[in-house]
Amino acid sequence: MNVIDNALKPYYSSESAIIYNEDCLELLSHIKENSIDMIFADPPYMLSNNGLTCQNGRMVNVNKGKWDASKGFEEDAKFHDTWITACRRALKPEGTIWISGTYHSIYHCGYLLQKNDFHILNDIAWFKPNASPNLSCRFFTASHETLLWARKDKKARHTFNYDEMKNGLFPEDKMKKENTQMRSVWSIPPPKNTEKQFGKHPTQKPVDLLLRIINASTNSGAVIFDPFNGSGTTGVAAALAGGRYYIGAETDAAFCELTVKRLQP
Ligand SMILES: C[S@@+](CC[C@H](N)C(=O)[O-])C[C@H]1O[C@@H](n2cnc3c(N)ncnc32)[C@H](O)[C@@H]1O
């Protein structure tokens, strides 16, 4: 695929996917302007600041990794501004970007999308039917994440596969009624055990979530980029959707390796 120059060495490359063990800003500086059809970004949530949560009935630290620690409100905003600006350059005018996050990051990202002239199309509430209970019992149990979907150019015509979303089968989603319009609340369980057979990522997204996003907002032939590849869920879903080309950037080599294992046919 002719959208990245040859200056960087890929970690992995196949006919339909290429993974770089690089900072996304470095990789983005090698991607051609106006060349990407769709970006899915699951950036650091900035919530790994020594809090506690409950997992399988046990109290555990919330920390996901050093990459997820907050550097303070202003620094976090600068970080999001920088990568969103770089993504804008790489997107085609009719291209769209999805950003996932919790309240720790999503309001920064929503503000910065608008500041960078993106046009917000939807905010999706991804409801997690079996979310961990709240330990303090002093506020509500967090049971959703938000997905922002935005278009680069307000006047361009973006891809939305309306019929597929309305009439497709979504057995994992107890809220989706057959042959009715897809709404903005999606009930999708966490990744299945089979999605973790090669190893786990602490914030791994379910394949069903990414498959829905890819099927809704891209067609065969699309170039999809994920600046925060993690365990490569976007690449796995792109392969399942078929006919798409996937580009991933990930700073942690262990997660690149996990991605390669997941992408093997
Ligand atoms: C929220 S996780 C993504 C999880 C992914 N969606 C999945 O399903 O596995 C964010 C990932 O971005 C990586 N990361 C953090 N900063 C990065 C950067 N500047 N460039 C590339 N990757 C980065 C982290 O190592 C982490 O694996």
The ligand as a Tripos MOL2 file, in Angstrom:
@<TRIPOS>MOLECULE
LIG
   27    29     1     0     0
SMALL
NO_CHARGES

@<TRIPOS>ATOM
      1 C1         -5.8410    1.9390   25.2280 C.3       1 LIG1
      2 S1         -4.5580    0.9440   24.5930 S.3       1 LIG1
      3 C2         -5.2000    0.3470   23.0570 C.3       1 LIG1
      4 C3         -5.8410   -1.0170   23.1780 C.3       1 LIG1
      5 C4         -6.3230   -1.5680   21.8430 C.3       1 LIG1
      6 N1         -7.4600   -0.8320   21.3240 N.3       1 LIG1
      7 C5         -6.6700   -3.0370   21.9400 C.2       1 LIG1
      8 O1         -7.8370   -3.4250   21.6770 O.co2     1 LIG1
      9 O2         -5.7980   -3.8300   22.3020 O.co2     1 LIG1
     10 C6         -3.3780    2.1430   24.0810 C.3       1 LIG1
     11 C7         -2.0790    1.5610   23.5370 C.3       1 LIG1
     12 O3         -1.3370    2.6550   22.9790 O.3       1 LIG1
     13 C8          0.0490    2.4510   23.2210 C.3       1 LIG1
     14 N2          0.6400    3.7970   23.1520 N.ar      1 LIG1
     15 C9          0.6590    4.7530   24.1080 C.ar      1 LIG1
     16 N3          1.2140    5.8830   23.6360 N.ar      1 LIG1
     17 C10         1.5320    5.6440   22.3200 C.ar      1 LIG1
     18 C11         2.0880    6.4230   21.2710 C.ar      1 LIG1
     19 N4          2.4720    7.6920   21.4910 N.pl3     1 LIG1
     20 N5          2.2430    5.8600   20.0530 N.ar      1 LIG1
     21 C12         1.8640    4.5650   19.8260 C.ar      1 LIG1
     22 N6          1.3360    3.7700   20.7890 N.ar      1 LIG1
     23 C13         1.1640    4.3000   22.0140 C.ar      1 LIG1
     24 C14         0.1140    1.7590   24.5800 C.3       1 LIG1
     25 O4          1.2940    0.9980   24.7230 O.3       1 LIG1
     26 C15        -1.1570    0.8940   24.5610 C.3       1 LIG1
     27 O5         -0.8640   -0.4220   24.1290 O.3       1 LIG1
@<TRIPOS>BOND
     1     1     2 1
     2     2     3 1
     3     2    10 1
     4     3     4 1
     5     4     5 1
     6     5     6 1
     7     5     7 1
     8     7     8 2
     9     7     9 1
    10    10    11 1
    11    11    12 1
    12    11    26 1
    13    12    13 1
    14    13    14 1
    15    13    24 1
    16    14    15 ar
    17    14    23 ar
    18    15    16 ar
    19    16    17 ar
    20    17    18 ar
    21    17    23 ar
    22    18    19 1
    23    18    20 ar
    24    20    21 ar
    25    21    22 ar
    26    22    23 ar
    27    24    25 1
    28    24    26 1
    29    26    27 1
@<TRIPOS>SUBSTRUCTURE
     1 LIG1         1 GROUP 0 **** ****
